[in-house]
Amino acid sequence: MGDLIPLFPLGSPLFPGIVLPLHVFEPRYRALVRDLQALPEGSGRRFFGVVAIRQGWEVEQVAPAEALYDVGCSAVVQAVRPQPDGGFAVVTVGGDRFRLLDVVVREDPPYLQAEVEWLSEEEAAEEAAGDQEEVLGSPAGGADLDEGLVREVASSSLDVLQRGVGGLFTRYVAAVAGLQAGLGQDEVGEAAAELADGDLDPTGVGALLQAVGDDSRALSYLVASAALLTTEDRQALLAESATRRRLVAESRMLRRELTLLETVGAVPAPLHQFAGPTSLN
């Protein structure tokens, strides 16, 4: 038996540390918010699980376990504001990742629940240091090295990877914003260069990167939530437990998307100020 938590399906996954505002208007999810508000302060249970939907919106009318992805993220309630129509404006922030074990459909409570197991995060440096083949090139080459040295090499490798993904993300934001504004390819390139040099930051990407600082895990989740990726790509990033591997995957994805942007000259969806997913409850 896993931990039983309320479930809130959405069209896109939520990531740890990412703010998720919701307009809750459907009766069953109004009941969910009221139930959370009734919990004692400091109970540590004022959260619900967010999982991405594979198909359709009426999850209960198909097999829920088949309609939902199996890895989600808790949404910790930060603020609730009642609305005149009886709904709620809710601000949450992504908490811990979990894996769905079973989806529970009942009349009381009216919203979905799920049995989940909580997923741990692998420490980036430790995970990289343990993977000597990838960090040092071959198992034989790293077999006799001091553990501290391997960890130092892994940490340096992570720093380089983090800077690379940050740079690619900056270029990507500039390309998307430039194409949205109707700029030509040359102008998009100039805007990307200005962003990279820190001379101009109309998109706010510089402030976002400054906010995450040297936190490679936070950067990986920022990129995963903000880039205009498919649900499948985002879900794969959420399911990845190691920051280093997540950043490697994002480096590949950003390079792929930049190639498409530069070749096709169009973006697949509105930018929406690089906001996180919103509710379609």
PyMOL commands that set and color helices and strands:
alter all, ss='L'
color gray80, all
select helices_A, chain A and resi 27-37+59-61+64-67+124-130+132-136+139-142+147-180+185-197+205-212+216-226+231-239+243-264+272-274
alter helices_A, ss='H'
color red, helices_A
select strands_A, chain A and resi 3-10+19-24+47-52+71-82+88-104+113-118
alter strands_A, ss='S'
color yellow, strands_A
deselect
rebuild
show_as cartoon
